[in-house]
Amino acid sequence: MKFFLSCTTLVSAFMLLFSTTRVNAECCDVHIVFARGSGELPGLGICGGPLVKGITSNLEGMSV
């Protein structure tokens, strides 16, 4: 049991110390998820375009 705990601790420490976190500098500040109606054309649909424009205009200075 002690051997298992020692190995688990060692592997966990190794993973924490040597894992790399990737940061994407091109991420948006805000992501919008919108579901259009099933009968609408592909894209944002009739309501999605104005919704995105309204949110974008209210969040000036942020990337949407």
C-alpha positions as a printed NumPy array, in Angstrom:
array([[  0.   ,   0.   ,   0.   ],
       [  2.84 ,   2.387,   0.853],
       [  4.489,   1.641,  -2.484],
       [  1.25 ,   2.452,  -4.34 ],
       [  0.823,   5.747,  -2.481],
       [  4.461,   6.662,  -3.082],
       [  4.151,   5.948,  -6.801],
       [  0.876,   7.851,  -7.046],
       [  2.37 ,  10.85 ,  -5.256],
       [  5.474,  10.774,  -7.43 ],
       [  3.5  ,  10.545, -10.671],
       [  1.145,  13.34 ,  -9.558],
       [  4.053,  15.608,  -8.651],
       [  5.74 ,  14.854, -11.98 ],
       [  2.553,  15.696, -13.874],
       [  2.097,  18.975, -12.013],
       [  5.696,  20.082, -12.441],
       [  6.208,  19.15 , -16.062],
       [  2.805,  19.693, -17.59 ],
       [  2.508,  22.69 , -19.87 ],
       [ -0.547,  24.85 , -20.041],
       [ -1.264,  26.258, -23.459],
       [ -2.663,  29.742, -23.552],
       [ -4.21 ,  30.87 , -26.795],
       [ -3.694,  34.61 , -27.127],
       [ -6.379,  34.778, -29.804],
       [ -9.323,  33.743, -27.597],
       [-12.375,  35.987, -27.563],
       [-13.484,  37.728, -24.38 ],
       [-17.093,  36.619, -24.992],
       [-18.409,  33.598, -26.886],
       [-21.997,  33.633, -28.134],
       [-23.835,  30.359, -28.628],
       [-27.086,  30.682, -30.543],
       [-29.452,  27.992, -31.808],
       [-31.368,  28.95 , -34.937],
       [-34.702,  27.455, -35.885],
       [-34.677,  24.146, -37.741],
       [-36.409,  25.665, -40.786],
       [-33.993,  28.579, -41.146],
       [-31.057,  28.816, -43.506],
       [-27.574,  27.921, -42.189],
       [-25.847,  30.626, -40.193],
       [-27.306,  32.687, -37.388],
       [-30.827,  32.77 , -38.765],
       [-33.272,  35.667, -38.583],
       [-32.83 ,  36.494, -34.875],
       [-29.165,  35.562, -34.444],
       [-27.662,  38.361, -36.538],
       [-29.376,  41.198, -34.65 ],
       [-28.642,  39.452, -31.341],
       [-24.911,  39.291, -32.056],
       [-24.874,  42.9  , -33.317],
       [-26.659,  44.089, -30.164],
       [-24.335,  42.227, -27.835],
       [-21.264,  43.414, -29.757],
       [-22.378,  47.048, -29.633],
       [-22.953,  46.846, -25.862],
       [-19.558,  45.272, -25.21 ],
       [-17.323,  47.83 , -26.898],
       [-13.65 ,  47.145, -26.371],
       [-14.18 ,  43.412, -25.959],
       [-13.811,  40.778, -28.637],
       [-16.956,  38.778, -29.366]])
